[in-house]
Amino acid sequence: MANFANPVQTILQNISDLRGEATVNTDASRIRAVSNAALDFSLRRRWKLYLRSNIVATGDGVNNAYSIGTTSFPCRPNGLSEVFVDGLGEPQRYAICDYNEYKVRFNRNNAEQIVYQYYDQAADTMKMYINPIPGSAKVITYSYYFQHPPVTTTTDLVYCQDPGTIAVLALADIYHSEDELQKEIQQRNQAEQEIAQFEGDDNTPAQNQLYAMGAIENSITRSGIGNY
C-alpha cells in the first residue's frame, strides 16, 4: 500500500543513512532543512497529491470573503481549483479568475458568479472573494491545492510520493550550509531527476481514465480556471 505521509523521523533517518552517520541526527537545524525541502517540493507544481477536494464552508449572507484551507493544510498561491455555492451542479459553479478579470466581469454584470483568490495580509491566510454574496446558511464547496506546512517535530508528517526525495532535497541544503559544493550539486541533480519522474507520473492518466484538458484548453472553455 502506498504511504505518502511519513513522519519527519523517517526523513531524518534517510539523511543520516546517506551521510553514513551511526545515529539519527534530530537537531532542530536538520528538521528545518526537512521543512524547507518539503515546502520547496510542494510548490514545484500543483501535485495531485496536494489537492484537497470538496471542502465545505457556510455562507452568512453578509460577507464576500472566506478563508481557504487550514493551518495544517494552507492554500498555496493560486491554489483555488473550483468553487460551488448551494449545490454541486454546473449551474452552481463559480468561475475562478484573477482580480483584474474579476473587476472587468463584475462591471459588465454584477450578478455573474465569479470568484478570485487573494492573500489577506492581516490574517496571514489565503481567501476567496465570492460574487454574488453567498446567502445565509448556503453551503460553499471548494477544492484547492495546499502548500506544505512547516514541520517542527520528528512526529510531524511530510507528504511526498517518496520520502527519499525530500531527504535528498534537504541534504542538498545541508551540504550548501557546509560549503560542500560538489556534494550539494550531486544531491540536487538526484532530486531533480526524481521530481521529473514524479511530474511525468502526475501528468499520466490512469488506465481507462478520462483525461482532463490542459491549461490552454480550459482557459478557452472556462475563463479563469487553469490559466495561472
KOLFI-579189 format. One record per residue (C-alpha): x, y, z; residue number from 0. Coordinates in nm, 3 decimals, padded with zeros to 5 digits, always signed. Each point is the difference from the previous one (the first is absolute). Layout:
# KOLFI-579189
u v w nr
X Y Z NUM
...
***
This chain:
# KOLFI-579189
u v w nr
+00.000 +00.000 +00.000 0
+00.129 +00.346 -00.092 1
+00.101 +00.212 +00.294 2
+00.030 +00.365 -00.101 3
+00.001 +00.141 +00.355 4
+00.316 -00.075 +00.194 5
+00.121 +00.139 +00.333 6
+00.295 +00.238 +00.001 7
+00.191 -00.271 +00.189 8
-00.004 -00.214 -00.316 9
+00.149 +00.283 -00.207 10
+00.266 +00.064 +00.265 11
+00.087 -00.371 -00.001 12
+00.047 +00.015 -00.378 13
+00.224 +00.305 +00.030 14
+00.217 -00.163 +00.265 15
+00.023 -00.317 -00.207 16
+00.113 +00.199 -00.305 17
+00.264 +00.175 +00.209 18
+00.117 -00.323 +00.159 19
-00.084 +00.113 +00.352 20
-00.022 -00.268 +00.266 21
-00.301 +00.159 +00.170 22
-00.287 +00.212 -00.124 23
+00.064 +00.371 +00.033 24
-00.320 +00.167 +00.120 25
+00.141 +00.349 +00.060 26
-00.229 +00.295 -00.062 27
+00.215 +00.106 -00.296 28
-00.061 -00.337 -00.167 29
-00.375 +00.027 +00.056 30
+00.003 +00.351 -00.152 31
+00.179 -00.139 -00.304 32
-00.273 -00.263 -00.038 33
-00.268 +00.267 +00.042 34
+00.156 +00.221 -00.267 35
+00.039 -00.294 -00.237 36
-00.363 -00.103 +00.045 37
-00.118 +00.354 -00.076 38
+00.228 +00.019 -00.303 39
-00.138 -00.327 -00.133 40
-00.364 +00.092 +00.060 41
+00.033 +00.327 -00.194 42
+00.163 -00.159 -00.306 43
-00.344 -00.058 -00.151 44
-00.360 -00.070 +00.094 45
+00.054 -00.365 +00.087 46
-00.304 -00.224 +00.000 47
+00.124 -00.119 +00.337 48
-00.047 +00.353 +00.133 49
-00.359 +00.046 -00.116 50
-00.264 +00.028 +00.271 51
-00.346 -00.055 -00.143 52
-00.351 +00.100 +00.102 53
+00.086 +00.212 +00.302 54
-00.309 +00.161 +00.150 55
-00.064 +00.350 +00.134 56
-00.327 +00.172 +00.082 57
-00.122 +00.330 -00.141 58
-00.128 +00.265 +00.239 59
-00.191 +00.221 -00.243 60
+00.226 +00.296 +00.086 61
+00.361 -00.068 -00.100 62
+00.164 -00.062 -00.337 63
+00.331 -00.119 +00.148 64
+00.066 -00.348 +00.139 65
+00.321 -00.169 +00.110 66
+00.148 -00.279 -00.209 67
+00.162 -00.293 +00.177 68
+00.128 -00.045 +00.353 69
+00.320 +00.036 +00.199 70
+00.072 -00.369 -00.058 71
-00.074 +00.027 -00.373 72
+00.057 +00.362 -00.108 73
-00.108 +00.101 -00.348 74
+00.287 +00.066 -00.240 75
+00.014 +00.312 -00.221 76
-00.249 -00.040 -00.284 77
-00.105 -00.330 +00.154 78
-00.378 +00.039 -00.021 79
-00.129 -00.265 -00.239 80
-00.381 +00.019 +00.003 81
-00.284 +00.167 +00.189 82
-00.369 -00.087 +00.023 83
-00.273 +00.173 +00.199 84
-00.327 -00.168 +00.101 85
+00.052 -00.316 -00.200 86
+00.257 -00.192 -00.203 87
-00.145 +00.029 -00.349 88
+00.141 +00.214 -00.278 89
-00.262 +00.273 +00.059 90
+00.143 +00.036 +00.353 91
+00.364 +00.024 -00.116 92
+00.174 +00.336 +00.039 93
+00.262 +00.094 -00.260 94
+00.346 +00.058 +00.150 95
+00.186 +00.301 -00.134 96
+00.274 +00.239 +00.105 97
-00.077 +00.334 +00.163 98
+00.020 +00.211 -00.317 99
-00.222 -00.238 -00.195 100
-00.241 -00.007 +00.294 101
-00.039 +00.378 -00.015 102
-00.064 -00.002 -00.374 103
-00.260 -00.273 +00.024 104
-00.166 +00.150 +00.308 105
-00.034 +00.337 -00.173 106
-00.163 -00.167 -00.297 107
-00.236 -00.207 +00.213 108
+00.002 +00.035 +00.378 109
-00.214 -00.311 +00.036 110
+00.249 -00.227 -00.175 111
+00.122 -00.299 +00.204 112
+00.370 +00.074 +00.032 113
+00.269 -00.038 +00.264 114
+00.363 +00.096 +00.042 115
+00.269 -00.107 +00.245 116
+00.202 +00.251 +00.197 117
+00.238 +00.022 +00.294 118
-00.137 +00.161 +00.317 119
+00.310 +00.153 +00.155 120
-00.166 +00.082 +00.332 121
-00.117 -00.358 +00.049 122
+00.304 -00.151 -00.175 123
-00.218 -00.237 -00.199 124
-00.131 -00.057 -00.350 125
-00.363 +00.092 -00.059 126
-00.255 -00.011 -00.279 127
-00.224 +00.292 -00.087 128
-00.333 -00.128 -00.127 129
-00.258 +00.188 -00.206 130
-00.294 +00.008 +00.052 131
+00.017 -00.022 +00.380 132
-00.089 -00.356 +00.107 133
-00.334 -00.001 +00.176 134
-00.040 -00.076 +00.368 135
+00.059 -00.370 +00.076 136
+00.081 -00.071 -00.366 137
+00.266 -00.268 -00.035 138
+00.323 +00.105 -00.172 139
+00.190 -00.299 -00.137 140
+00.351 +00.054 -00.128 141
+00.315 -00.188 -00.091 142
+00.356 +00.128 +00.017 143
+00.366 -00.096 -00.012 144
+00.186 +00.043 +00.326 145
+00.362 +00.085 +00.062 146
+00.196 -00.197 +00.252 147
-00.035 +00.139 +00.353 148
+00.312 +00.047 +00.215 149
+00.116 -00.307 +00.192 150
+00.167 +00.048 +00.338 151
+00.003 -00.342 +00.170 152
+00.107 -00.351 -00.095 153
-00.362 -00.119 +00.005 154
-00.135 +00.261 -00.243 155
-00.097 -00.145 -00.336 156
+00.165 +00.068 -00.334 157
-00.199 -00.054 -00.320 158
+00.181 -00.129 -00.307 159
-00.012 -00.290 -00.243 160
+00.336 -00.115 +00.135 161
+00.142 +00.119 +00.335 162
+00.349 -00.058 -00.139 163
-00.046 +00.292 -00.238 164
-00.065 +00.240 +00.287 165
+00.308 -00.142 +00.173 166
+00.215 +00.068 -00.307 167
-00.137 +00.355 -00.037 168
+00.066 +00.067 +00.367 169
+00.347 -00.151 -00.022 170
+00.087 +00.234 -00.287 171
-00.085 +00.296 +00.224 172
+00.204 -00.149 +00.282 173
+00.303 -00.040 -00.225 174
-00.049 +00.357 -00.120 175
+00.019 +00.124 +00.359 176
+00.318 -00.203 +00.043 177
+00.159 +00.146 -00.317 178
+00.013 -00.346 -00.156 179
-00.078 +00.121 -00.352 180
+00.064 -00.322 -00.191 181
-00.208 -00.207 +00.240 182
-00.276 +00.260 -00.014 183
-00.009 -00.011 -00.381 184
-00.007 -00.380 +00.004 185
-00.298 -00.010 +00.234 186
-00.189 +00.272 -00.185 187
+00.046 -00.179 -00.331 188
-00.128 -00.321 +00.156 189
-00.302 +00.181 +00.145 190
-00.083 +00.166 -00.333 191
+00.008 -00.335 -00.178 192
-00.241 -00.150 +00.250 193
-00.231 +00.302 -00.013 194
-00.004 -00.018 -00.380 195
-00.117 -00.362 +00.030 196
-00.277 +00.105 +00.240 197
-00.108 +00.270 -00.246 198
-00.027 -00.255 -00.276 199
-00.207 -00.227 +00.222 200
-00.221 +00.292 +00.104 201
-00.069 +00.087 -00.364 202
-00.083 -00.357 -00.099 203
-00.365 -00.108 +00.028 204
-00.078 -00.333 +00.158 205
-00.105 -00.292 -00.218 206
-00.341 +00.072 -00.159 207
-00.018 +00.338 +00.176 208
-00.154 +00.293 -00.185 209
+00.266 +00.267 -00.031 210
-00.082 +00.362 +00.082 211
+00.107 +00.265 -00.247 212
+00.306 +00.208 +00.082 213
+00.034 +00.366 +00.090 214
-00.045 +00.147 -00.350 215
-00.309 -00.204 -00.077 216
-00.153 +00.077 +00.339 217
+00.059 +00.372 -00.038 218
-00.189 -00.006 -00.329 219
-00.306 -00.181 +00.134 220
-00.011 +00.126 +00.356 221
+00.160 +00.337 +00.061 222
+00.229 +00.022 +00.300 223
+00.053 -00.368 +00.073 224
+00.338 -00.144 -00.079 225
+00.150 +00.324 -00.128 226
+00.223 +00.088 +00.294 227
***
